[in-house]
C-alpha cells in the first residue's frame, strides 16, 4: 500500500490573515488605553501612577505586536492612546514632585483661623 505525499502548505507566512476574515482587536492595546485613562483620572491619588507606567509599557508592547502581525491584529490607535496618557500621567507626577520639593506647593493643610 502506498501513500501519496501530503499537499504542501499554502504560500505566505505563518499567522498571516485569512482572506475575508476580520482582524481581531489587541487586548494589550485595549488594556493600555484603559489603564492610561485610569492613571490620568486618578493622578491626584498618587497610588495610581502605577497604572500610567503599565499603560506606557503595554502600549509599546501592543504597537510592536500589531506591527508584526501583518494585519491580523488591530488597535494601533488604542495603543497610542495608552502610550500618550501614560506619558502624560508620569510627566504630571514628576512635575508635582518637583513643585512639592521646591516648596511652590504647600502641603501643610492647616486652615485654623486663630
C-alpha atoms as an extended CHARMM CRD file, in Angstrom:
* protein
*
       114  EXT
         1         1  UNK       CA              0.0000000000        0.0000000000        0.0000000000  PROA      1               0.0000000000
         2         2  UNK       CA              1.4180000000        3.3820000000       -0.9400000000  PROA      2               0.0000000000
         3         3  UNK       CA              0.5310000000        6.7720000000        0.3790000000  PROA      3               0.0000000000
         4         4  UNK       CA              0.6730000000        9.9960000000       -1.5670000000  PROA      4               0.0000000000
         5         5  UNK       CA              2.7850000000       12.8320000000       -0.2500000000  PROA      5               0.0000000000
         6         6  UNK       CA              0.7930000000       15.3840000000        1.7710000000  PROA      6               0.0000000000
         7         7  UNK       CA             -0.0230000000       18.6120000000       -0.0270000000  PROA      7               0.0000000000
         8         8  UNK       CA              2.3810000000       21.4980000000        0.5020000000  PROA      8               0.0000000000
         9         9  UNK       CA              1.3690000000       24.2230000000        2.9650000000  PROA      9               0.0000000000
        10        10  UNK       CA             -0.2870000000       27.2800000000        1.4800000000  PROA      10              0.0000000000
        11        11  UNK       CA              2.0430000000       30.0880000000        0.4690000000  PROA      11              0.0000000000
        12        12  UNK       CA              2.5510000000       33.0120000000        2.8310000000  PROA      12              0.0000000000
        13        13  UNK       CA              3.8760000000       33.4780000000        6.2910000000  PROA      13              0.0000000000
        14        14  UNK       CA              2.6870000000       31.6600000000        9.3790000000  PROA      14              0.0000000000
        15        15  UNK       CA             -0.0340000000       33.6330000000       11.1340000000  PROA      15              0.0000000000
        16        16  UNK       CA             -0.9350000000       35.5860000000        8.0110000000  PROA      16              0.0000000000
        17        17  UNK       CA             -4.5000000000       36.8620000000        7.9550000000  PROA      17              0.0000000000
        18        18  UNK       CA             -7.0750000000       34.6570000000        6.3070000000  PROA      18              0.0000000000
        19        19  UNK       CA             -8.5990000000       36.4610000000        3.3250000000  PROA      19              0.0000000000
        20        20  UNK       CA            -12.0430000000       37.7410000000        4.2440000000  PROA      20              0.0000000000
        21        21  UNK       CA            -11.5200000000       37.3290000000        7.9990000000  PROA      21              0.0000000000
        22        22  UNK       CA            -11.8370000000       40.4500000000       10.1250000000  PROA      22              0.0000000000
        23        23  UNK       CA             -8.7410000000       41.3770000000       12.1440000000  PROA      23              0.0000000000
        24        24  UNK       CA             -9.1230000000       40.9820000000       15.8840000000  PROA      24              0.0000000000
        25        25  UNK       CA             -8.5210000000       43.7200000000       18.3960000000  PROA      25              0.0000000000
        26        26  UNK       CA             -5.3800000000       43.5670000000       20.5230000000  PROA      26              0.0000000000
        27        27  UNK       CA             -6.2000000000       43.0110000000       24.1800000000  PROA      27              0.0000000000
        28        28  UNK       CA             -2.9720000000       44.6890000000       25.2290000000  PROA      28              0.0000000000
        29        29  UNK       CA             -3.8900000000       47.8080000000       23.2820000000  PROA      29              0.0000000000
        30        30  UNK       CA             -7.2710000000       47.9920000000       24.9900000000  PROA      30              0.0000000000
        31        31  UNK       CA             -5.7110000000       47.3950000000       28.4140000000  PROA      31              0.0000000000
        32        32  UNK       CA             -3.1380000000       50.0960000000       27.6890000000  PROA      32              0.0000000000
        33        33  UNK       CA             -5.8280000000       52.6240000000       26.8360000000  PROA      33              0.0000000000
        34        34  UNK       CA             -7.9170000000       51.7940000000       29.9160000000  PROA      34              0.0000000000
        35        35  UNK       CA             -5.0090000000       51.8950000000       32.3700000000  PROA      35              0.0000000000
        36        36  UNK       CA             -3.7640000000       55.1440000000       30.8360000000  PROA      36              0.0000000000
        37        37  UNK       CA             -7.1310000000       56.8120000000       31.2840000000  PROA      37              0.0000000000
        38        38  UNK       CA             -7.4320000000       55.4660000000       34.8350000000  PROA      38              0.0000000000
        39        39  UNK       CA             -3.9630000000       56.8230000000       35.5660000000  PROA      39              0.0000000000
        40        40  UNK       CA             -4.9380000000       60.2840000000       34.3100000000  PROA      40              0.0000000000
        41        41  UNK       CA             -8.2710000000       60.3760000000       36.0860000000  PROA      41              0.0000000000
        42        42  UNK       CA             -6.7630000000       59.3010000000       39.4110000000  PROA      42              0.0000000000
        43        43  UNK       CA             -3.4320000000       61.1300000000       39.3110000000  PROA      43              0.0000000000
        44        44  UNK       CA             -4.4640000000       63.1490000000       42.3590000000  PROA      44              0.0000000000
        45        45  UNK       CA             -4.4000000000       59.9980000000       44.4960000000  PROA      45              0.0000000000
        46        46  UNK       CA             -0.7530000000       59.2300000000       43.8050000000  PROA      46              0.0000000000
        47        47  UNK       CA             -1.2370000000       55.4930000000       44.1540000000  PROA      47              0.0000000000
        48        48  UNK       CA             -2.4350000000       55.0510000000       40.6100000000  PROA      48              0.0000000000
        49        49  UNK       CA              0.7440000000       56.3020000000       38.9840000000  PROA      49              0.0000000000
        50        50  UNK       CA              1.4830000000       52.6070000000       38.5680000000  PROA      50              0.0000000000
        51        51  UNK       CA             -1.3330000000       52.4200000000       36.0490000000  PROA      51              0.0000000000
        52        52  UNK       CA              0.3390000000       55.1550000000       33.9740000000  PROA      52              0.0000000000
        53        53  UNK       CA              3.5440000000       53.1170000000       33.8680000000  PROA      53              0.0000000000
        54        54  UNK       CA              1.5940000000       49.9770000000       32.9580000000  PROA      54              0.0000000000
        55        55  UNK       CA             -0.2100000000       51.8980000000       30.1930000000  PROA      55              0.0000000000
        56        56  UNK       CA              3.0670000000       53.0670000000       28.7140000000  PROA      56              0.0000000000
        57        57  UNK       CA              4.6320000000       49.5930000000       28.7450000000  PROA      57              0.0000000000
        58        58  UNK       CA              1.5290000000       47.8030000000       27.4430000000  PROA      58              0.0000000000
        59        59  UNK       CA              1.0930000000       50.3840000000       24.6930000000  PROA      59              0.0000000000
        60        60  UNK       CA              4.6410000000       49.9020000000       23.4610000000  PROA      60              0.0000000000
        61        61  UNK       CA              4.3120000000       46.1050000000       23.5210000000  PROA      61              0.0000000000
        62        62  UNK       CA              0.9210000000       46.2430000000       21.7640000000  PROA      62              0.0000000000
        63        63  UNK       CA              2.1940000000       48.5070000000       18.9720000000  PROA      63              0.0000000000
        64        64  UNK       CA              5.1080000000       46.1590000000       18.3500000000  PROA      64              0.0000000000
        65        65  UNK       CA              2.7940000000       43.1250000000       18.2150000000  PROA      65              0.0000000000
        66        66  UNK       CA              0.3020000000       44.9050000000       15.9310000000  PROA      66              0.0000000000
        67        67  UNK       CA              3.0610000000       45.9090000000       13.5100000000  PROA      67              0.0000000000
        68        68  UNK       CA              4.4450000000       42.3550000000       13.4620000000  PROA      68              0.0000000000
        69        69  UNK       CA              1.0300000000       40.7070000000       12.9860000000  PROA      69              0.0000000000
        70        70  UNK       CA              0.7620000000       41.6550000000        9.3190000000  PROA      70              0.0000000000
        71        71  UNK       CA             -2.8210000000       42.8700000000        9.5890000000  PROA      71              0.0000000000
        72        72  UNK       CA             -4.0770000000       40.1010000000       11.8740000000  PROA      72              0.0000000000
        73        73  UNK       CA             -4.3500000000       42.4960000000       14.8460000000  PROA      73              0.0000000000
        74        74  UNK       CA             -5.8120000000       45.9790000000       15.0540000000  PROA      74              0.0000000000
        75        75  UNK       CA             -5.8950000000       48.5860000000       17.8030000000  PROA      75              0.0000000000
        76        76  UNK       CA             -2.9410000000       50.8100000000       16.9960000000  PROA      76              0.0000000000
        77        77  UNK       CA             -4.9290000000       53.9050000000       17.9870000000  PROA      77              0.0000000000
        78        78  UNK       CA             -5.8060000000       52.4030000000       21.3500000000  PROA      78              0.0000000000
        79        79  UNK       CA             -2.1770000000       51.5370000000       21.9720000000  PROA      79              0.0000000000
        80        80  UNK       CA             -1.1140000000       55.0700000000       21.0520000000  PROA      80              0.0000000000
        81        81  UNK       CA             -3.7490000000       56.4840000000       23.3980000000  PROA      81              0.0000000000
        82        82  UNK       CA             -2.3300000000       54.3380000000       26.2030000000  PROA      82              0.0000000000
        83        83  UNK       CA              1.2010000000       55.4990000000       25.4490000000  PROA      83              0.0000000000
        84        84  UNK       CA              0.2370000000       59.1800000000       25.3880000000  PROA      84              0.0000000000
        85        85  UNK       CA             -1.9460000000       59.0830000000       28.5130000000  PROA      85              0.0000000000
        86        86  UNK       CA              0.6680000000       57.0440000000       30.3540000000  PROA      86              0.0000000000
        87        87  UNK       CA              3.4020000000       59.5190000000       29.4480000000  PROA      87              0.0000000000
        88        88  UNK       CA              1.2170000000       62.4610000000       30.4900000000  PROA      88              0.0000000000
        89        89  UNK       CA              0.4420000000       60.7810000000       33.8220000000  PROA      89              0.0000000000
        90        90  UNK       CA              4.1380000000       60.1700000000       34.5010000000  PROA      90              0.0000000000
        91        91  UNK       CA              5.0180000000       63.7380000000       33.4900000000  PROA      91              0.0000000000
        92        92  UNK       CA              2.3470000000       65.1620000000       35.8090000000  PROA      92              0.0000000000
        93        93  UNK       CA              3.7160000000       63.0810000000       38.6640000000  PROA      93              0.0000000000
        94        94  UNK       CA              7.2530000000       64.3480000000       38.0450000000  PROA      94              0.0000000000
        95        95  UNK       CA              6.0580000000       67.9630000000       37.8680000000  PROA      95              0.0000000000
        96        96  UNK       CA              4.0800000000       67.5880000000       41.1020000000  PROA      96              0.0000000000
        97        97  UNK       CA              7.0900000000       66.0670000000       42.8810000000  PROA      97              0.0000000000
        98        98  UNK       CA              9.2610000000       68.9850000000       41.7420000000  PROA      98              0.0000000000
        99        99  UNK       CA              6.6590000000       71.5580000000       42.8290000000  PROA      99              0.0000000000
       100       100  UNK       CA              6.2790000000       69.9800000000       46.2630000000  PROA      100             0.0000000000
       101       101  UNK       CA             10.0440000000       69.5490000000       46.7490000000  PROA      101             0.0000000000
       102       102  UNK       CA             10.7930000000       73.1830000000       45.8790000000  PROA      102             0.0000000000
       103       103  UNK       CA              8.0420000000       74.5000000000       48.1620000000  PROA      103             0.0000000000
       104       104  UNK       CA              5.9140000000       76.0260000000       45.4160000000  PROA      104             0.0000000000
       105       105  UNK       CA              3.0010000000       73.8680000000       46.5290000000  PROA      105             0.0000000000
       106       106  UNK       CA              2.3700000000       73.9130000000       50.2660000000  PROA      106             0.0000000000
       107       107  UNK       CA              1.3210000000       70.5670000000       51.6910000000  PROA      107             0.0000000000
       108       108  UNK       CA              0.5710000000       71.9710000000       55.1520000000  PROA      108             0.0000000000
       109       109  UNK       CA             -3.1930000000       71.8980000000       55.1960000000  PROA      109             0.0000000000
       110       110  UNK       CA             -3.6610000000       73.8200000000       58.4400000000  PROA      110             0.0000000000
       111       111  UNK       CA             -6.7110000000       76.0140000000       57.9430000000  PROA      111             0.0000000000
       112       112  UNK       CA             -7.1250000000       77.2360000000       61.5200000000  PROA      112             0.0000000000
       113       113  UNK       CA             -8.0390000000       80.9040000000       61.8180000000  PROA      113             0.0000000000
       114       114  UNK       CA             -6.8030000000       81.5010000000       65.3750000000  PROA      114             0.0000000000
